[in-house]
Amino acid sequence: MTVPEFRDQVLAWYAVNRRSFPWRETRDPWAVLVSEGMLQQTQTIRVVPKYEVFLAAFPDPAALAAAPAADLLRLWSGLGYNRRALALKAAATEIVSRFGGVLPDDEDHLLSLPGVGPYTARAVLAFAFDRPVVLIETNIRAVFIHEFFPGREGVRDGELEPLVREALDRRDPRNWYYALMDYGVMLKASLPNPGRRSAHHARQSPFADSHRRVRGAILKALGPEAEGLQASELAAAIPFARERVEKALGELLSEGFVAERGGTYLLSDSKEIRPARAERRSTSRNARSHPE
């Protein structure tokens, strides 16, 4: 199959099977950045009910930068990976202080924001500014592997990038990438996931008994309505082994999610929480790896 034939095939399929999401109906760079933060490693179905509620509370970077962390975590609850929420807040603070509250339309400036890696920066450029950048995420990766590397294992993104660049619809990169993503979701639902043949494929650990679920349960127990709990009360309230609760609690304390006052633990009310250093600038090409 030639690249022009491939493009025509994808666009013809998309014309009939296009999916609709609220973040696809906006070109507001802040709304696009919020959606990308929420969609990282999170199922789309879990993001939809949170997205508009979140933007109603924090319609621009200034609103999030000024908000207490507890308010942010309350609205983020259910999405998991709370470090992403703190990274988004840290980015909002810098957007206000360095860019006058307006997201920059330059890749290097976007990459300088906390928690923004290459994929997220380029997603903002493509979906908010219609820039013809090379964009690879899990569904796009699956499409190109399926169509151009049949039967191959260990396909690297470096092999995909020239094809993604050649196939790019430079007149409408925004809808082209939406078409690729939807086409990839279809392939993954109807075939063995082609993305598993990528050299960058990493299977997520099940959430049900994961460490991040312990962390999320602690934050939920210490929600804004709670008056604080002692460690023993917290361990008794959460259906996980005490040592796991204590380990997660220690992490949340060190990261600033939780505060300790006289032996009682509660959500931090700091406006200056920062994500852990390793989280401040994601560089993973597979960052947006949510299952659909």
C-alpha positions, 0 to 999 in steps of 0.5 A, a space after each residue: 500500500 502506498 502512503 497516499 492510498 493509506 491516507 485515503 483509506 484512513 480518512 474514508 473510514 473516519 468520515 463514517 466512524 468518527 468518535 466525538 469527545 468534548 476536547 475535540 470541540 475546542 481549540 483552546 490550548 489550555 483545554 487541550 493541555 488539560 485533556 492530554 494530562 487526563 488522558 495519559 494512561 487513563 481510559 477515555 470513558 473515565 475522562 469524559 465525565 471529569 473533563 468538563 467539570 474540571 474546566 468549569 472549576 479551572 477555566 484557565 491556568 490562573 484559576 488552577 495556579 491559585 487553587 488549593 491542592 486539596 480542591 484540585 485533588 478532589 476534582 481529579 479523584 477517580 483518574 488516578 496518577 495524582 502526580 499528573 494533577 500536580 504537574 498540571 498545577 505546576 505548569 499552570 503556575 509557570 504559564 501565569 508567571 512566565 507567559 502571562 497566563 497564555 500557553 505558548 505556541 512554541 515547542 521548546 517553551 512548552 517542553 520547559 513546562 513541568 510535566 510536559 514531554 515531547 508528545 504532550 507539547 506536540 499534541 498541543 501544537 497539533 490540536 490547538 494550533 493546527 501545526 503539522 508536527 510528527 505525533 506518535 502515541 499508542 493508537 497511531 503507533 498501532 496503525 502504522 505497525 499494522 499497515 506498514 510492518 505486518 508480522 514484524 516484532 520490535 518495531 521502533 518509533 524511529 522507523 515509524 517517524 518518516 512514515 508519520 511525517 510522509 503521511 501527515 495531512 499538513 492542511 488539517 493535521 488536527 483531524 488527521 491525527 484524530 482519524 488515526 487515533 480512531 482507526 487505531 482504536 478500531 484495529 485494537 478492538 478487532 485484531 490482536 493489538 498491533 502495538 504489542 509489536 512495538 519495541 516501546 510497548 509496556 503492559 500496564 500493571 492491573 489497577 485493582 491491587 496496585 500501589 497507585 490504588 493504595 495511594 488513591 484510597 488514602 487521598 480519598 479517605 483524607 478528602 476535603 470533608 474529612 477532619 483528618 485521621 491518625 495512621 492507625 485509623 487510616 490503615 483500618 479504613 482502607 482494605 490494604 495491608 497496613 505496611 502498604 498503607 504506611 509506605 504509600 502514606 510516607 510517599 504522599 507526605 514527602 511529595 506534599 500531597 498529605 500534611 501531618 499535624 500532631 499525629 493526624 494526617 490530612 490533605 495538604 492545603 498548600 498552593 505550592 506543591 510540586 510533582 516529584 523531580 522525575 515527574 516534572 518533565 515526562 519524555 516518554 514517547 508512549 506517554 499517552 497510553 490509555 486503553 480505549 
